[in-house]
């Protein structure tokens, strides 16, 4: 009999179902955990269980494997929970978009699911209610790599709607970490005269893992939204690999630097705005204070913009015909000299070309070497110390607001939301 059939027969005979606690014995090894649904990428001979440690394990089954039922799962009915309210506490809005942070554990199966309701979001970290009241809802539920300009616009209007009520002091946006920097930059340009903090927050590790950063990050973000007078778009994430403190980053100067570390986010070419430790917010950097009055949204965006990473052997024809192009050049802002005729051609046809650097830390300076001077002469705009992704979002916004390339250039070279620091500080490097 095929191994797959052996496994199925074992489970059927014992009445074992997904969510049951089982023991799998294989020669001299033994594993105990909750049976999870079969994963599409797993072999048919693999049983996946969630260990008591919180980690998942795939165990290969053969004809000699023993499977023992320890405990049947109990069916539970999800009860509606009332979000508490205390008139003495500030109220924040939590607007869900998806991502690892907005997930919760199904303790019947041990699987992780997205929070699809206001209750799930609010109660994912109930400690928040010690700090503030919560108005929670889900704007959309998607992986962050699928978020586009239309979603940025939706979020901007949702944020403004909440801040333009008397009750809401700040807004928290749980968001996938992979493109959180893009969304933070977009909201920074779209939202005007903020009357409270707008805090994006994510998680590098899901809530079913013992090392999850979701709870601390969300609690820290809520604390910043409820307790500070910052009138900017921010990102709040872990400050180090342990759980000591979280860091407040400006939305236009933050980048994800590591695929999985909890302290993956760093402020680039500027100082972070502050920290949160044990519920206490310490402000260290200069910031825009919240304003009184109505928050407005300026969400005009021209999406005909491309980002192009320069590399040895890049061919001129690889540069597309777009209204705007952000070049991610080498060093101080260079690309292969053979690209110059193509760049000149595009600029003559009113394409706006902005230069940023792959180095990230430091600033573009195209006055040093001849190729840089040639690029400047052709009309390439210096991105100064902007992150490439911030320059990309800003160029979309600038193209929608400038009537001609000269006006767009002026917008790109004007500091609007803290994206350009006039002078690079010696303490903001690696």
C-alpha positions in Angstrom: 0.0 0.0 0.0 1.4 3.5 -0.9 2.6 5.5 2.1 -0.1 8.1 1.4 -2.8 5.5 1.9 -1.0 4.2 5.1 -1.1 7.7 6.6 -4.8 8.2 5.6 -5.8 4.9 7.1 -3.9 5.6 10.4 -5.7 8.9 10.8 -9.1 7.5 9.8 -8.8 4.5 12.1 -7.9 6.7 15.1 -10.5 9.3 14.2 -7.8 12.0 14.0 -8.8 15.3 12.5 -7.1 18.7 12.0 -6.9 20.4 15.3 -6.3 17.3 17.4 -3.3 16.9 19.5 -1.2 13.9 18.4 2.1 12.1 19.1 4.1 10.9 16.1 6.8 8.3 16.9 9.4 7.4 14.3 12.2 5.1 15.4 13.9 6.9 18.3 12.2 10.2 17.8 8.9 11.5 19.1 6.9 14.7 18.3 3.8 16.0 20.0 1.7 18.8 18.6 -1.5 19.9 17.0 -2.3 18.5 13.6 -2.4 21.2 10.9 -4.0 21.1 7.5 -1.9 19.6 4.8 0.1 22.2 3.0 0.0 22.3 -0.8 3.8 22.4 -1.0 4.3 19.4 1.3 4.8 15.9 0.2 1.9 13.5 0.7 3.9 11.6 3.2 4.4 14.6 5.5 2.2 15.4 8.5 2.5 18.9 9.7 2.0 19.7 13.4 2.3 22.8 15.6 4.7 22.1 18.4 4.2 23.4 21.9 7.0 25.9 21.2 4.8 27.6 18.6 6.8 26.4 15.6 5.5 24.2 12.9 7.2 20.9 12.1 6.8 18.6 9.1 7.3 14.9 10.0 7.9 12.2 7.3 5.6 9.2 7.7 6.5 5.7 6.7 4.9 2.2 7.3 6.7 2.0 10.7 5.5 5.3 12.0 3.2 5.3 15.1 0.5 8.0 15.4 -1.3 8.4 18.7 -4.2 10.5 19.6 -3.6 12.6 22.7 -6.6 14.9 22.8 -9.5 15.7 20.5 -10.1 19.4 19.6 -13.1 21.1 21.1 -15.4 23.0 18.8 -15.6 26.6 19.9 -18.1 29.3 18.9 -16.6 32.7 18.3 -18.4 35.2 20.6 -18.8 38.8 19.8 -16.7 41.0 22.0 -17.5 44.6 23.0 -14.6 47.0 22.6 -14.2 48.8 25.9 -14.5 52.6 26.1 -13.2 55.0 28.7 -14.0 58.7 28.4 -10.8 59.6 30.2 -8.6 58.0 27.6 -7.7 59.3 24.1 -9.2 57.4 21.1 -7.2 56.2 18.2 -8.4 54.7 14.9 -6.9 51.4 13.7 -7.3 50.9 10.0 -6.2 47.4 8.8 -4.7 46.7 5.5 -3.3 43.1 6.0 0.2 41.9 6.5 1.7 39.6 9.2 0.8 42.0 12.0 -2.9 41.7 11.3 -3.0 38.0 11.8 -4.2 35.9 14.7 -3.9 32.3 15.8 -6.7 29.8 15.4 -6.0 27.8 18.5 -8.1 24.9 17.2 -5.8 24.2 14.3 -2.8 26.3 15.2 -3.0 28.0 11.9 -2.6 31.7 11.4 -5.4 33.7 9.8 -5.8 37.4 8.8 -7.8 39.6 11.1 -10.9 40.4 9.0 -13.0 42.3 11.5 -12.6 45.3 13.8 -12.8 43.0 16.8 -10.0 40.8 15.6 -7.7 43.9 15.1 -8.7 45.5 18.4 -8.3 42.4 20.5 -5.1 41.1 18.9 -3.3 43.1 21.5 -5.7 43.8 24.3 -3.1 45.8 26.3 -3.9 48.7 23.9 -7.0 49.3 25.9 -4.8 50.3 28.9 -3.6 53.2 26.9 -6.5 54.3 24.7 -9.8 53.6 23.2 -9.9 52.0 19.8 -12.0 52.5 16.7 -11.0 49.7 14.4 -12.0 48.6 10.9 -10.4 46.9 7.9 -9.9 49.0 4.8 -8.6 46.1 2.7 -6.9 42.8 3.3 -4.0 42.0 1.0 -0.3 41.2 0.8 1.7 44.5 0.8 3.4 43.7 -2.5 0.0 44.0 -4.1 -0.7 47.5 -2.7 -0.7 50.2 -5.4 -1.4 54.0 -5.7 -5.1 53.4 -5.6 -4.8 51.9 -2.2 -2.6 54.8 -1.0 -5.4 57.1 -2.0 -8.0 55.0 -0.2 -5.9 55.0 3.0 -5.3 58.8 2.8 -9.1 59.5 2.7 -9.8 57.0 5.4 -7.2 58.6 7.7 -8.5 62.1 7.0 -12.0 61.0 7.7 -11.1 59.7 11.1 -8.9 62.6 12.1 -11.6 65.0 11.1 -13.8 63.8 13.9 -13.4 65.3 17.4 -12.9 61.9 19.0 -9.8 60.6 17.2 -6.4 61.7 18.4 -4.3 59.5 16.1 -4.4 56.7 13.5 -2.6 53.4 13.4 -2.3 51.4 10.1 -1.2 47.8 10.5 0.6 47.1 7.2 2.8 44.4 5.6 6.4 45.3 6.0 7.7 44.7 2.5 6.2 47.9 1.0 5.4 49.8 4.1 8.0 52.4 3.2 6.3 53.2 0.0 2.9 53.6 1.7 4.4 55.8 4.4 6.0 58.1 1.8 2.8 58.3 -0.2 0.7 59.3 2.8 3.3 61.8 3.8 2.8 63.7 0.5 -0.9 63.2 0.3 -2.0 64.2 3.8 -1.9 67.9 4.7 -2.2 69.7 8.1 -2.3 66.5 10.2 -4.2 67.0 13.4 -2.6 63.8 14.9 0.0 61.1 14.4 -0.4 58.6 11.6 1.5 55.5 12.5 2.2 52.6 10.1 3.3 49.4 11.9 4.1 45.9 10.9 5.5 42.6 12.1 8.4 40.6 10.9 7.3 37.4 12.5 3.8 36.1 12.8 1.9 35.8 16.1 2.1 32.0 16.2 5.9 32.3 16.8 7.4 32.8 20.2 9.7 35.4 18.8 6.8 37.4 17.2 7.2 41.2 17.3 3.5 41.8 16.5 2.3 42.6 20.0 5.1 45.0 21.0 5.0 46.8 17.7 1.3 47.4 17.7 1.2 48.4 21.4 4.1 50.9 20.7 2.4 52.3 17.6 -0.9 52.8 19.6 1.1 54.5 22.4 2.6 57.0 19.9 -0.8 57.6 18.2 -2.5 58.2 21.6 0.2 60.1 23.6 2.2 62.3 21.2 1.5 65.6 19.5 3.4 64.6 16.3 1.6 65.8 13.1 3.4 63.5 10.7 3.3 60.1 9.0 5.5 57.7 11.0 6.6 54.1 11.0 7.1 52.3 14.4 9.0 49.1 14.6 11.4 47.1 16.9 14.6 49.0 17.8 16.7 45.9 18.4 16.6 42.2 18.1 15.3 41.8 21.7 12.1 43.4 23.1 13.7 46.4 24.9 12.3 49.3 22.9 10.7 50.4 19.6 11.7 53.2 17.3 9.8 56.1 15.7 10.8 56.7 12.1 9.7 59.5 9.8 7.6 58.1 7.0 9.8 59.4 4.2 13.2 58.4 5.6 12.7 54.8 6.7 13.7 51.6 5.0 13.5 47.8 5.6 17.0 46.5 5.6 16.6 42.8 6.6 14.2 40.1 5.4 13.4 38.7 8.8 15.2 40.4 11.7 12.8 42.2 14.1 14.8 45.4 14.0 14.9 45.5 10.2 13.7 49.1 9.8 16.2 51.9 10.0 16.0 55.7 9.5 18.2 56.7 6.6 20.2 60.0 6.3 18.4 61.4 9.3 17.9 60.7 13.0 14.9 58.8 14.2 12.3 60.8 16.0 12.3 58.9 19.2 11.7 55.6 21.1 9.1 53.8 23.1 10.1 51.7 26.1 7.8 50.3 28.7 5.0 52.5 27.5 7.0 55.7 27.7 7.6 57.8 24.6 10.9 59.7 24.4 11.1 62.2 21.5 14.7 62.9 20.3 14.4 64.4 16.8 12.7 67.5 15.5 9.2 67.0 14.1 6.1 68.8 12.8 3.5 69.2 15.6 -0.1 68.4 15.0 -2.3 71.2 13.7 -5.8 72.3 14.6 -8.3 72.3 11.9 -9.3 70.1 9.1 -7.0 67.5 7.6 -7.0 67.6 3.8 -6.0 65.1 1.1 -4.1 65.9 -2.0 -4.0 62.5 -3.7 -3.3 63.5 -7.3 -0.7 60.9 -8.6 0.7 60.2 -12.1 1.6 56.6 -12.1 3.6 56.7 -15.3 6.9 56.4 -13.4 9.5 53.7 -13.5 12.4 52.8 -11.2 15.6 51.6 -12.9 18.5 50.0 -11.1 21.8 50.7 -12.8 24.2 47.8 -13.3 27.3 46.9 -15.4 26.0 46.1 -18.9 22.7 47.9 -18.7 21.6 48.7 -22.2 20.1 52.0 -23.3 17.0 50.3 -24.7 16.2 49.1 -21.2 15.3 52.6 -20.1 11.5 52.8 -20.8 9.4 55.6 -22.3 7.8 57.1 -19.2 6.8 60.5 -17.9 9.1 60.0 -15.0 12.1 57.8 -14.3 14.0 57.3 -11.0 17.5 56.1 -11.7 19.1 54.2 -8.9 22.7 54.9 -9.8 26.0 53.8 -8.3 28.0 55.8 -5.8 27.4 59.6 -6.0 24.8 59.1 -8.7 26.3 57.5 -11.8 25.2 55.3 -14.7 27.2 53.8 -17.6 28.1 56.6 -20.0 26.6 54.7 -22.9 23.2 55.5 -21.4 23.6 59.2 -21.8 22.2 59.6 -25.4 19.1 57.7 -24.3 18.7 59.8 -21.2 19.2 63.0 -23.3 16.5 61.8 -25.8 14.0 61.1 -23.0 14.6 64.5 -21.3 14.2 66.3 -24.6 10.8 64.6 -24.9 9.8 66.0 -21.4 10.5 62.9 -19.4 11.6 63.9 -15.9 14.6 61.8 -14.7 15.7 61.8 -11.1 19.0 60.3 -9.8 19.2 58.4 -6.5 22.0 56.2 -5.2 22.3 52.5 -4.5 24.4 53.4 -1.5 21.3 54.7 0.3 23.4 56.4 3.1 24.9 59.7 2.0 23.6 61.9 -0.8 23.8 62.2 -4.6 26.5 64.6 -5.9 26.8 64.6 -9.6 29.3 67.6 -9.6 32.4 65.4 -8.8 33.0 63.2 -11.8 32.5 63.9 -15.5 29.7 61.5 -16.0 27.8 63.1 -13.2 28.3 66.6 -14.7 27.2 65.2 -18.1 24.0 63.9 -16.5 23.3 67.2 -14.8 23.9 69.1 -18.1 21.4 66.8 -19.8 18.8 67.7 -17.2 18.9 64.8 -14.7 17.6 66.0 -11.3 19.6 65.2 -8.2 17.6 63.2 -5.7 19.8 64.6 -2.9 19.6 62.2 0.1 16.2 60.7 -0.8 15.6 57.0 -0.6 14.9 55.6 -4.1 11.4 54.5 -3.1 10.6 57.9 -1.6 11.8 59.6 -4.8 9.7 57.2 -6.8 6.5 58.1 -4.9 7.3 61.8 -4.8 7.9 61.8 -8.6 4.4 60.3 -9.1 3.0 63.1 -6.9 5.1 65.8 -8.4 4.2 64.9 -12.0 0.5 65.3 -11.1 1.1 68.8 -9.6 3.7 70.3 -12.0 2.5 71.8 -15.3 5.8 71.3 -17.0 9.2 69.6 -16.4 10.6 72.8 -14.8 7.8 72.9 -12.2 8.1 69.2 -11.5 11.9 69.7 -11.0 11.2 72.5 -8.5 8.8 70.2 -6.6 11.3 67.4 -6.6 14.0 69.6 -5.2 11.8 71.1 -2.5 11.6 69.4 0.9 7.9 68.7 1.4 7.6 66.0 4.1 11.1 65.7 5.6 12.3 63.6 2.6 15.3 65.9 2.0 17.7 66.8 4.7 19.6 70.0 3.8 22.9 68.8 5.3 24.0 65.2 5.8 24.9 64.7 9.5 28.0 62.7 10.5 25.9 60.6 12.9 23.4 59.3 10.4 25.6 56.9 8.5 26.2 53.2 8.9 
